Amino acid sequence: MDDDGTLVVLRTVSAGTPDAPGRSRAYLGGRSVPQGVLAEIAEELVTVHGQADQVRLRSSARQRAALDAFAGAAHAQTLAAYAEAWSRRVRLRAELDDLVTRAQERAREAELLRLGLVEVERVDPQPGEDVDLAAEAERLGHAEDLRAAAAGAHVALVGDEDVADGGAAATLLVEEARRQLEQVGHHDAALAALAVRAAEAGYLLADVAAELSAYVQDLQADPARLDAVQRRRAELTALTRSYGEDVAAVLAWSQDASRRLLELDGGQERVDELRARCAELDATLQELGATITSTRTEAAARLAAAVTDELAGLAMAGAHLEVVVRPADEPAAHGADHVEMLLVPHQGAPARPLGKGASGGELSRVMLALEVALATAEGSGAATPGTFVFDEVDAGVGGRAATQIGERLAQLARGTQVLVVTHLAQVAAFADRHLVVTKSVADGVDVVTESDVRQVEGEDRVRELARMLSGQDDSEAARAHAAELLAQSVGR
């Protein structure tokens, strides 16, 4: 759409030859679209009525839509409320059916979750426990090697008590170095600073030696503890094989499973809630549906009378329309009614569905009468298309009936655009603009048929009406009749 709400529709046809016709392209709002899209949009913008195009009138859905439009704005509001309630019920019913259908599947899922949660609760893994146990198992599995290394390092730092002079212990050597530096440090600040650092190194070595001594004393080969650690790790491994790659993942699964189990256990509550809401909507739909049926029935009588009155002036004086509202086989989004329009084409004839008991010309006139009734109904909620096209709507009539058709087409044209293809001067005289379509055939070897359309006004229009009346445009009597017909149509 343009900013002002206008939709520009364009179709181009390339030049071609009889053997190779030119290709056509369709555009909507400046964008190229398939011709099917153009046709779909055009159905909402242009209503075509012709002897071979009565699908709209024959369709039960279209007949119901016409009746609903005639019923008025209040009826349209009730229909909208019904459609909204119907849509909500469809969604809730689909969810309910899914819950009920998947009940066994949900029960199986809940049982598996319960078993898993029971197993996790039994093992009771702690955050980071698998990492700590792995480190402890590694330490207990190599206790003797660790003891020997720690003891050797302790001897290197403080010396061996079994040796008389203690050996070349690192702490003793560092202490000797500190002492040597301190003796001369007062002569040189650099050596004094190094003496301080040597003292710090001595303190650090002493601390390390003390910790090594404690480590050697505490470290004991404990086969029982190692066995307990391995059993615990086996329990955790069984969990991680089923519920996650490590203990952290198992704990996360446990939290998610608990939440999911709450959802599954609450499924029956949701089922009960959905059933209650569906019951409420059923009651609402029943109430709204009864109102819709009542207003449709009342409007059907008015519409039938209005169309029958119009038919009386369209050379169908003995015809009348019946609009029947009866319960549908199944309720739908539009209500619980089936709407059917029946035509009695003449007195004594049975009422038959439109399209089965009437000719194409009669159907066109019924359509015209219906459109006029819809367009002139007070309070009608009808969304009138922007353009009507009537092709041969006056077929098989003449005289006063043709004049009546012209009057009704003009009446319809007061609120919308009406294009009429006609061969009757009585109809053409009512038009605001009169366009004449002609064909001409060029002589020669290559015969080409050309079509032309032009608007006629003033005397040209009088001559054209005279030609339509008598076949001659130079007859004074025909021209006088045409001028009189034109004057009378303008006056009406």
C-alpha positions, 0 to 999 in steps of 0.5 A: 500500500502507498502511504495514503492507502492506495494500491496501484495494480499494473499489468503489462502485455508485450507485443507479439505475433499470432504464433508467439503471443507476448508475455504479460507481467503483473505488479502490485504496489510496484512489486512483481507478483504472480498472476495468481496473486493478482487474481486473488487480490482482484476478487476482493476489489472487483466483483464480476457478474456474467452469464458464465460467472456465477460462482459467487452467487452459487456458493453457500459460503458467499450466500451466508456472507451476503446474509451476514452483511445484510443483517447489520453491524450489531450482527457483525459484532456478534459474529466476531465475538463468536469467531474469537471464542471459537478460535480460543476453543480450538486452541484449548481443545488441541492442547487438551487432546495432546495432553490426553493422547500423550498421557501414557508417554508423560507417565513413562517420562515421569517414572524414569525421572523419579528413578533417576532422582532416587538414584541421585539422592541415594548416592548424594554427590557433592559439588567437586567431589569427583575431582577431589576423589581423583586426586586422593586416589592418585595420592594413596595409590603412590604413597611409598613413592611420595614418602621416599621423595619427601624424605629425600628432600627433607634430608637434602634440606636439613641433613641426615640425623644418622650422619655425625656432621649432618652432611651437606645440608642446604639449610646449613650451607645457606646459614654459613653463606649468610654468616659470611656476608654479615661479617663484612656487610658493614663495609659494603651495602650490596653485600649487606643486602645479599646477607638479608636475602640469604637469611630469607632463603634460610627461613624459606628452606626451614619452612619447607623442611618442616612441612616435608617432615610433617608430610612424611609423618602424616602420609601412611599407606592406607589400603582401606581408605584407597578401597573406599575411595575407589568404591565411591568413585565407581558410584559417581561414575555410574551416575555420570554414565547415565546423567552427565559427564561429571558430577556438576552435570549430574547435579544440573540434570537433577535440578532440571529433572525436578522441575520437569517432574513438577510439570508432568505431575501437574499435567492432570491439573492442566487437563482439568483446567482445560476441560473447565475452560472448554466447557465455559467456551462451549456455553459461550458459543452456544449462547452466541450461536443462538443469537446469530441464528436468531438475527440471521433468521430475521435478516433472511426474511427481510433480505428475501423480501427486498430481493423479491421486490427488486426482481419485480422490476427486473422482468421477473415479476413472478419470481421470488427469493427464499433465504433458508436458515437451518442447523448445520451438520457441525458448528463452525467458526461462522456459527451453527447455521447453514444458509441457502438461497432458493429461487422460485423463477415463476409462479407454480415453479418449485423453489430450487437452489440458485444456479440449478433452476435459473438461466444465466440471465436470471442469475445475473438479475438475481445478483443485481437485485441482491447487490442493490439490496445489500447496498441500500440496506440500513445499518448493513455491515456489507463491505462493498467491493470497489468495482462491479462488472455486469456482463449481459445482465440485461440478456433476454429483457427489453422495454420497461424491464430494461429501463428498470435494470438501468435504474437499479444499476445507476442506484448501485453506482451511487456508492461504488463503481459499476461497469456494465457491458450491454446492448440495450440503449435503455441500460446504456442511457443511465450511465455516467460515461458511455464507452463504445467498443469497436473492432476493425479488420484490415484488408490484405494478406496479413489480416489483423483485427484491431479493437478500439474503445472510445467515449461518446458524448453529446450528439455522438452519444445520441447517435450511438443510442439511436443505433442501439435502438434501431440499428441506424444512427441516421434515423430521425425517429430513432435519434428523437427516441434516443434523446428522449431516453437520455433526458429521462435517464438523467432526470432520474 
